[in-house]
Amino acid sequence: MQPRRVRAGGASVAVELAFQETGTGAPIVILHGLFGSKRNWISIARQLATTHRVFSVDLRNHGESPWDSRHDYLTLADDVGAFVEKQVGGPTAVIGHSMGGKAAMVLALTRPDLVERLVAVDIPPGESIGTQDVFIRAMQAVPLATLARRTEVDALLSETITDPTIRGFLVTNVRTTPDGFSWSINLDALAGAFPTIRGFPDMSAAQPFAKPALFLLGGRSEYVQLHHHADIRRLFPVARIEVIPEAGHWVHAEAPAAFLAAVRQFLAE
């Protein structure tokens, strides 16, 4: 099934996000990063669901959620806020990775009534230098409709992207339709919004988020620099910053045991 397009332009309103729910207990909402989806979090969600009610969400322009020409963090936060109000029905813990982490931060700063505690995974409340638009350009250049196998997609991406792990992650966004392959992510919208995705909105007028927050960083990642720590402390004054040395940017995938241990301890406090 093709993603539902919401509008070609103009003002944006909150879209109804696709999600998967599992487990019982205190709620957790998980927000994936750029090029990701709720499917990337199946294993983590299943393990957290032994003690919590877990909602894994597809953000707009990703996975099974609607496509929209607008893609900025205030809008993403509005989407998630509407989701929390409708599906969760009250304040929740929110775990967000990369782009999803920025959306979670903006939600916490604009709707603190909906966020009980925050986990931001390897992303700062500011410009993130690690995000690469070369991935979007490489995906746009692939003639998906002419291909019959995902290995062909991988081979074409390899001309630009040398890391097979990254290529494998990007290829998870290939879906099969009656007309052949297509991307499950809105590459045109993401390409147009890329400077916004790398950045972070001006939240200087917002009240700091005074509830518990955990910034969980990968020790081999460059996304969060030392100069970002002041911004974290200013906007999230009781935040704890922890580093998982063996992980890169995809902390939850590269060091799942350490990631789960840190998150479970934080949630139990």
Long-range contacts (C-beta under 8 A, 24 or more apart in sequence): 1-64, 1-177, 2-177, 2-182, 3-64, 3-65, 3-66, 3-67, 3-184, 3-186, 4-66, 4-67, 5-66, 5-67, 5-68, 6-66, 6-67, 6-68, 7-68, 7-69, 8-69, 9-69, 12-68, 12-69, 12-70, 12-75, 13-78, 14-75, 14-78, 14-79, 14-81, 14-82, 15-60, 15-65, 15-66, 15-68, 15-79, 16-65, 16-66, 16-82, 16-83, 17-57, 17-58, 17-59, 17-60, 17-65, 17-79, 17-80, 17-83, 18-57, 18-58, 18-63, 18-64, 18-65, 19-55, 19-56, 19-57, 19-58, 19-83, 19-87, 20-45, 20-55, 20-56, 21-53, 21-54, 21-55, 21-56, 21-87, 22-46, 22-49, 22-53, 22-54, 22-56, 23-48, 23-49, 23-50, 23-51, 23-52, 23-53, 23-54, 24-49, 24-52, 24-53, 25-51, 25-52, 25-53, 26-52, 26-53, 26-92, 26-93, 26-116, 26-267, 27-52, 27-53, 27-54, 27-55, 27-88, 27-90, 27-92, 27-93, 28-52, 28-53, 28-54, 28-55, 28-92, 28-93, 28-94, 28-95, 28-267, 29-55, 29-57, 29-80, 29-83, 29-84, 29-88, 29-92, 29-93, 29-94, 29-95, 30-54, 30-55, 30-56, 30-57, 30-94, 30-95, 30-96, 30-100, 31-57, 31-59, 31-80, 31-94, 31-95, 31-96, 31-97, 31-100, 31-101, 31-103, 31-104, 32-56, 32-57, 32-58, 32-59, 32-62, 32-63, 32-97, 32-98, 32-99, 32-100, 33-97, 33-98, 33-99, 33-100, 33-101, 33-123, 34-98, 34-99, 34-131, 34-190, 34-197, 35-62, 35-135, 35-169, 35-170, 35-173, 35-185, 36-62, 36-97, 36-98, 36-100, 36-169, 37-62, 37-63, 37-64, 37-172, 37-173, 37-184, 38-63, 39-63, 39-172, 40-169, 40-172, 40-253, 41-252, 43-256, 44-252, 44-256, 44-259, 44-260, 47-260, 48-260, 48-263, 48-264, 51-264, 52-93, 52-267, 55-83, 55-87, 55-88, 55-92, 57-83, 59-99, 59-100, 59-103, 61-185, 61-186, 61-189, 61-190, 62-184, 62-185, 62-186, 63-184, 63-185, 64-184, 67-186, 67-189, 68-186, 68-189, 69-189, 69-192, 70-189, 70-193, 71-186, 71-189, 71-190, 71-192, 71-193, 71-196, 71-197, 72-193, 72-196, 72-201, 73-102, 73-103, 73-106, 73-196, 73-200, 73-201, 74-106, 74-110, 74-201, 76-102, 76-103, 76-106, 77-103, 77-104, 77-106, 77-107, 77-110, 77-111, 80-104, 80-107, 81-107, 81-110, 81-111, 81-114, 84-114, 85-114, 90-114, 91-115, 91-116, 92-116, 93-117, 93-118, 93-119, 93-267, 94-118, 94-119, 95-119, 95-121, 95-263, 96-120, 96-121, 96-123, 97-121, 97-122, 97-123, 97-250, 97-251, 97-252, 98-122, 98-123, 98-128, 98-131, 98-223, 98-249, 99-123, 99-197, 102-128, 102-200, 105-200, 105-209, 105-235, 105-236, 106-201, 106-203, 108-209, 108-211, 108-213, 108-236, 109-203, 109-206, 109-207, 109-208, 109-209, 109-235, 110-206, 112-207, 112-209, 112-210, 112-211, 115-209, 115-211, 116-211, 117-211, 117-212, 117-213, 117-214, 117-266, 117-267, 118-209, 118-211, 118-212, 118-213, 118-214, 118-236, 119-213, 119-214, 119-216, 119-263, 119-266, 120-213, 120-214, 120-215, 120-216, 121-216, 121-251, 121-252, 121-259, 122-216, 122-217, 122-218, 122-221, 122-223, 122-224, 122-247, 122-249, 122-250, 122-251, 123-223, 123-224, 124-200, 124-215, 124-223, 124-224, 124-225, 124-228, 124-231, 124-232, 125-200, 125-203, 125-228, 125-231, 125-232, 125-235, 125-236, 126-199, 126-200, 126-228, 126-231, 127-198, 127-199, 127-200, 128-198, 128-200, 128-223, 128-224, 129-198, 129-222, 129-223, 129-225, 130-221, 130-222, 130-223, 130-249, 131-194, 131-197, 131-198, 131-223, 133-191, 133-194, 134-160, 134-161, 135-161, 135-166, 135-170, 136-187, 136-190, 136-191, 136-194, 137-191, 138-170, 139-170, 139-173, 139-183, 139-187, 140-187, 140-188, 140-191, 144-174, 144-180, 144-181, 144-182, 144-183, 145-179, 145-180, 145-181, 145-182, 146-180, 147-180, 147-181, 148-180, 150-174, 153-181, 169-250, 203-235, 206-235, 208-234, 208-235, 208-236, 208-237, 209-235, 209-236, 210-237, 210-238, 211-238, 212-238, 212-240, 212-266, 212-269, 213-238, 213-239, 213-240, 214-239, 214-240, 214-242, 214-262, 214-263, 214-266, 215-239, 215-240, 215-241, 215-242, 216-242, 216-244, 216-251, 216-259, 216-262, 216-263, 217-241, 217-242, 217-243, 217-244, 217-251, 218-243, 218-244, 218-247, 218-248, 218-249, 218-250, 218-251, 218-254, 218-255, 219-243, 219-244, 219-245, 219-246, 219-247, 220-245, 220-246, 220-247, 220-248, 221-247, 221-248, 221-249, 221-251, 223-249, 240-266
